[in-house]
Amino acid sequence: MKKSIVAASTLALALMGGVMSTPARADSGDIYFEMIFAMADKNKDTMVTRAEFLDAMGRAYDMKMASYKKAGDSGKMMKGDAMTKDGLKLLIADVYKGS
C-alpha cells in the first residue's frame, strides 16, 4: 500500500509540469523532470523534503481536479472533492503521455 501511495504521488507530481509545454527534443524528459523538481524544491536547496513533496502532490492533485471541473468531467472523474478510480487512471495516463 505504501508503494502505491508513493507511486501515485510521484505521478501526480509529474502532472504539475503538464500545464507548461516542453520542447520536443530527445532530452525533453530531463527538462520536464527539472521543471517538476524546481517546482517542488520550494526553498531552492536542491533537495526535496517530505513537506515539500507532500505540498507538491497536493498542488498537482488540485490542478488535476480543477481541470476535471473545467472540462465538465466531474461525474466520472470526481465525486465531490474526491477523485474517482477513473479520474486517477486518467491522471496516471496523462503522466505517461507527458501532458
Helices and strands as residue ranges (DSSP letters): H 2-15, G 16-19, H 28-40, H 50-71, H 74-77, E 78-79, E 82-83, H 85-97
